[in-house]
Amino acid sequence: MHELAVTESILSIALDYAERSHAAQVTDIHLVIGRLSSIVDDSVSFYWEIISRDTICSSAALHFTRLPAQLICLDCHTEYEVDQDLIPCPKCNSVKVKVLSGNEFRVESIEITSEEND
């Protein structure tokens, strides 16, 4: 259920940007999410439809880009990438690994139509 709070944050960011940009409508929001984050795209989309209703973001399309996780083995220092679950080092099979990236969650870009275009 944490997707509701995340989606509320996305809406807040989009509305703030729209206000500062004098937008007539927010059309697209591009999100970057690391593979290891626990955010579920469908849940965010579901909540988005509900909470963006009656705002200038109501017709905005959400676009999700998933980034793979980057890890480093703490034993042999091999860096490697995983698309889904954490796995042992492919070189030495050690489970002593550190996550370098893959927990990201950010609004990459927001597309708007300007009030001037009306």
Backbone as CSV, one residue per row, in Angstrom:
resi,resn,N_x,N_y,N_z,CA_x,CA_y,CA_z,C_x,C_y,C_z
1,MET,0.819,-1.197,0.000,0.000,0.000,0.000,0.863,1.261,0.000
2,HIS,2.186,1.115,0.105,3.044,2.292,0.073,3.017,2.988,-1.285
3,GLU,2.477,2.315,-2.309,2.369,2.944,-3.623,1.454,4.163,-3.588
4,LEU,0.475,4.191,-2.673,-0.394,5.361,-2.563,0.440,6.579,-2.170
5,ALA,1.285,6.455,-1.169,2.123,7.577,-0.741,3.084,7.995,-1.851
6,VAL,3.641,7.012,-2.552,4.546,7.303,-3.659,3.792,8.057,-4.755
7,THR,2.598,7.602,-5.065,1.801,8.232,-6.116,1.393,9.649,-5.707
8,GLU,1.084,9.844,-4.444,0.768,11.193,-3.956,1.977,12.114,-4.123
9,SER,3.160,11.588,-3.905,4.379,12.382,-4.099,4.573,12.746,-5.567
10,ILE,4.317,11.792,-6.452,4.421,12.063,-7.894,3.461,13.180,-8.278
11,LEU,2.231,13.095,-7.801,1.230,14.114,-8.111,1.672,15.472,-7.575
12,SER,2.176,15.512,-6.368,2.635,16.767,-5.774,3.753,17.388,-6.605
13,ILE,4.716,16.564,-7.021,5.827,17.040,-7.852,5.297,17.576,-9.181
14,ALA,4.388,16.840,-9.804,3.842,17.244,-11.109,3.036,18.536,-10.992
15,LEU,2.224,18.657,-9.958,1.417,19.866,-9.776,2.303,21.077,-9.494
16,ASP,3.333,20.895,-8.700,4.266,21.981,-8.406,4.968,22.432,-9.682
17,TYR,5.447,21.463,-10.464,6.116,21.797,-11.720,5.146,22.510,-12.671
18,ALA,3.934,22.007,-12.764,2.929,22.597,-13.650,2.625,24.040,-13.255
19,GLU,2.521,24.280,-11.968,2.227,25.639,-11.498,3.384,26.586,-11.828
20,ARG,4.612,26.152,-11.544,5.779,26.993,-11.831,5.944,27.244,-13.332
21,SER,5.477,26.305,-14.150,5.628,26.414,-15.610,4.402,27.010,-16.282
22,HIS,3.420,27.389,-15.511,2.168,27.936,-16.047,1.549,26.987,-17.064
23,ALA,1.454,25.735,-16.685,0.937,24.694,-17.580,-0.584,24.733,-17.647
24,ALA,-1.094,24.389,-18.808,-2.533,24.200,-18.961,-2.896,22.761,-18.634
25,GLN,-1.982,21.836,-18.962,-2.225,20.405,-18.754,-0.896,19.680,-18.629
26,VAL,-0.850,18.690,-17.755,0.287,17.775,-17.699,-0.087,16.593,-18.584
27,THR,0.776,16.273,-19.555,0.429,15.233,-20.526,1.137,13.904,-20.277
28,ASP,2.388,13.962,-19.812,3.171,12.745,-19.613,4.106,12.922,-18.429
29,ILE,4.274,11.827,-17.681,5.230,11.810,-16.577,6.078,10.557,-16.743
30,HIS,7.394,10.758,-16.794,8.335,9.652,-16.987,9.004,9.337,-15.656
31,LEU,8.869,8.092,-15.228,9.396,7.637,-13.951,10.508,6.630,-14.173
32,VAL,11.544,6.695,-13.351,12.652,5.742,-13.386,12.627,4.993,-12.063
33,ILE,12.578,3.668,-12.165,12.449,2.829,-10.975,13.477,1.703,-11.057
34,GLY,14.246,1.553,-10.009,15.228,0.465,-9.942,14.542,-0.875,-9.737
35,ARG,15.141,-1.924,-10.292,14.578,-3.282,-10.203,14.408,-3.765,-8.771
36,LEU,15.210,-3.262,-7.862,15.130,-3.733,-6.487,14.122,-2.941,-5.653
37,SER,13.580,-1.894,-6.228,12.575,-1.146,-5.478,11.312,-1.991,-5.420
38,SER,10.550,-1.800,-4.395,9.352,-2.621,-4.212,8.110,-1.967,-4.808
39,ILE,8.295,-1.004,-5.671,7.180,-0.273,-6.262,6.588,-1.078,-7.414
40,VAL,5.262,-1.220,-7.394,4.536,-1.981,-8.411,3.881,-0.991,-9.375
41,ASP,4.282,-1.054,-10.646,3.791,-0.124,-11.657,2.269,-0.076,-11.716
42,ASP,1.624,-1.231,-11.739,0.164,-1.285,-11.847,-0.519,-0.611,-10.667
43,SER,0.059,-0.726,-9.485,-0.521,-0.078,-8.310,-0.400,1.439,-8.405
44,VAL,0.747,1.904,-8.862,0.928,3.339,-9.041,-0.079,3.854,-10.070
45,SER,-0.235,3.142,-11.177,-1.202,3.543,-12.214,-2.624,3.565,-11.668
46,PHE,-2.970,2.566,-10.872,-4.303,2.488,-10.272,-4.562,3.707,-9.380
47,TYR,-3.627,3.983,-8.481,-3.795,5.132,-7.582,-3.767,6.444,-8.342
48,TRP,-2.955,6.503,-9.397,-2.859,7.725,-10.194,-4.226,8.117,-10.757
49,GLU,-4.925,7.154,-11.304,-6.246,7.436,-11.873,-7.191,8.028,-10.841
50,ILE,-7.084,7.605,-9.612,-7.966,8.077,-8.550,-7.556,9.457,-8.046
51,ILE,-6.273,9.610,-7.682,-5.881,10.850,-7.012,-5.622,12.016,-7.964
52,SER,-5.397,11.738,-9.246,-5.171,12.839,-10.183,-6.479,13.383,-10.763
53,ARG,-7.556,12.677,-10.513,-8.874,13.107,-10.997,-9.132,14.542,-10.552
54,ASP,-9.707,15.333,-11.421,-10.053,16.737,-11.150,-8.826,17.628,-10.945
55,THR,-7.684,17.235,-11.509,-6.490,18.093,-11.502,-6.023,18.240,-12.950
56,ILE,-5.058,19.111,-13.172,-4.533,19.259,-14.534,-3.649,18.080,-14.932
57,CYS,-3.499,17.129,-14.030,-2.729,15.912,-14.314,-3.629,14.732,-14.675
58,SER,-4.927,14.937,-14.693,-5.860,13.809,-14.819,-5.685,12.985,-16.090
59,SER,-5.235,13.596,-17.166,-5.067,12.830,-18.410,-3.607,12.490,-18.687
60,ALA,-2.742,12.745,-17.726,-1.315,12.466,-17.928,-1.049,10.967,-17.970
61,ALA,-0.232,10.579,-18.926,0.184,9.177,-19.034,1.449,8.979,-18.211
62,LEU,1.469,7.901,-17.446,2.657,7.534,-16.688,3.491,6.573,-17.517
63,HIS,4.794,6.838,-17.603,5.718,5.986,-18.343,6.752,5.462,-17.352
64,PHE,6.912,4.153,-17.312,7.807,3.510,-16.356,9.046,2.967,-17.066
65,THR,10.215,3.334,-16.568,11.470,2.764,-17.038,12.101,2.049,-15.855
66,ARG,12.359,0.764,-16.020,12.973,-0.039,-14.952,14.469,-0.155,-15.208
67,LEU,15.256,0.161,-14.195,16.707,0.029,-14.290,17.153,-1.260,-13.627
68,PRO,18.111,-1.961,-14.244,18.635,-3.178,-13.606,19.438,-2.810,-12.362
69,ALA,19.619,-3.770,-11.515,20.430,-3.575,-10.317,21.896,-3.808,-10.644
70,GLN,22.751,-2.967,-10.103,24.196,-3.120,-10.230,24.723,-3.535,-8.859
71,LEU,25.507,-4.593,-8.833,26.083,-5.080,-7.579,27.585,-5.217,-7.718
72,ILE,28.258,-5.245,-6.574,29.686,-5.528,-6.551,29.932,-6.606,-5.503
73,CYS,30.750,-7.563,-5.882,31.135,-8.640,-4.967,32.179,-8.091,-4.002
74,LEU,31.939,-8.277,-2.723,32.880,-7.783,-1.712,34.095,-8.693,-1.550
75,ASP,34.052,-9.888,-2.151,35.194,-10.800,-2.087,36.139,-10.619,-3.266
76,CYS,35.606,-10.660,-4.502,36.488,-10.587,-5.681,36.370,-9.260,-6.435
77,HIS,35.487,-8.378,-5.994,35.313,-7.031,-6.550,34.759,-7.012,-7.975
78,THR,34.100,-8.092,-8.364,33.448,-8.132,-9.663,32.154,-7.335,-9.593
79,GLU,31.954,-6.452,-10.571,30.683,-5.739,-10.679,29.813,-6.483,-11.677
80,TYR,28.531,-6.616,-11.353,27.611,-7.310,-12.254,26.208,-6.752,-12.110
81,GLU,25.377,-7.127,-13.059,24.026,-6.599,-13.173,23.023,-7.729,-13.033
82,VAL,21.915,-7.452,-12.372,20.819,-8.424,-12.283,19.530,-7.726,-12.676
83,ASP,18.653,-8.469,-13.333,17.375,-7.909,-13.754,16.260,-8.153,-12.747
84,GLN,16.354,-9.187,-11.972,15.273,-9.526,-11.048,15.795,-9.633,-9.623
85,ASP,15.956,-10.850,-9.152,16.362,-11.086,-7.773,17.874,-10.968,-7.613
86,LEU,18.275,-10.701,-6.368,19.703,-10.702,-6.072,20.247,-12.112,-6.242
87,ILE,21.409,-12.214,-6.848,22.045,-13.519,-7.053,23.495,-13.439,-6.568
88,PRO,24.088,-14.582,-6.253,25.504,-14.583,-5.854,26.387,-14.098,-7.001
89,CYS,27.592,-13.757,-6.656,28.559,-13.294,-7.652,28.733,-14.353,-8.750
90,PRO,28.631,-13.963,-10.010,28.782,-14.928,-11.099,30.228,-15.415,-11.267
91,LYS,31.196,-14.699,-10.697,32.602,-15.093,-10.849,33.055,-16.047,-9.740
92,CYS,32.723,-15.700,-8.469,33.238,-16.518,-7.362,32.131,-17.153,-6.510
93,ASN,30.875,-16.855,-6.856,29.698,-17.418,-6.181,29.519,-16.917,-4.738
94,SER,30.193,-15.858,-4.377,30.049,-15.282,-3.037,28.682,-14.600,-2.900
95,VAL,28.156,-14.644,-1.711,26.896,-13.940,-1.435,27.167,-12.619,-0.710
96,LYS,28.446,-12.302,-0.506,28.811,-11.024,0.108,28.856,-9.980,-1.002
97,VAL,27.728,-9.341,-1.213,27.621,-8.356,-2.287,27.069,-7.048,-1.731
98,LYS,27.367,-5.992,-2.444,26.864,-4.667,-2.101,26.085,-4.140,-3.298
99,VAL,24.915,-3.584,-3.041,24.105,-3.000,-4.099,24.647,-1.612,-4.418
100,LEU,25.012,-1.399,-5.675,25.501,-0.099,-6.130,24.361,0.766,-6.656
101,SER,23.416,0.126,-7.318,22.239,0.828,-7.820,21.134,-0.191,-8.041
102,GLY,19.927,0.306,-8.165,18.784,-0.578,-8.361,17.638,-0.263,-7.421
103,ASN,17.880,0.644,-6.470,16.830,1.059,-5.535,16.234,2.416,-5.918
104,GLU,16.614,2.928,-7.075,16.201,4.269,-7.485,14.682,4.377,-7.639
105,PHE,14.233,5.581,-7.426,12.867,5.956,-7.795,12.875,7.463,-7.964
106,ARG,12.596,7.905,-9.187,12.589,9.350,-9.427,11.670,9.709,-10.588
107,VAL,11.232,10.954,-10.567,10.511,11.519,-11.703,11.590,12.029,-12.648
108,GLU,11.693,11.417,-13.805,12.728,11.770,-14.779,12.349,13.028,-15.554
109,SER,11.089,13.105,-15.995,10.646,14.286,-16.740,9.132,14.397,-16.689
110,ILE,8.677,15.617,-16.907,7.244,15.925,-16.928,6.987,16.724,-18.195
111,GLU,6.018,16.282,-18.972,5.657,17.000,-20.195,4.331,17.713,-19.962
112,ILE,4.270,18.937,-20.450,3.093,19.772,-20.243,2.668,20.425,-21.552
113,THR,1.450,20.929,-21.550,1.055,21.888,-22.580,0.971,23.222,-21.871
114,SER,1.408,24.244,-22.538,1.501,25.573,-21.956,0.182,26.321,-22.075
115,GLU,-0.062,27.208,-21.120,-1.248,28.069,-21.190,-1.198,28.947,-22.427
116,GLU,0.004,29.261,-22.880,0.185,30.110,-24.058,-0.302,29.443,-25.327
117,ASN,-0.356,28.100,-25.352,-0.782,27.361,-26.544,-2.289,27.310,-26.693
118,ASP,-3.024,27.757,-25.686,-4.494,27.697,-25.756,-5.074,28.800,-26.575
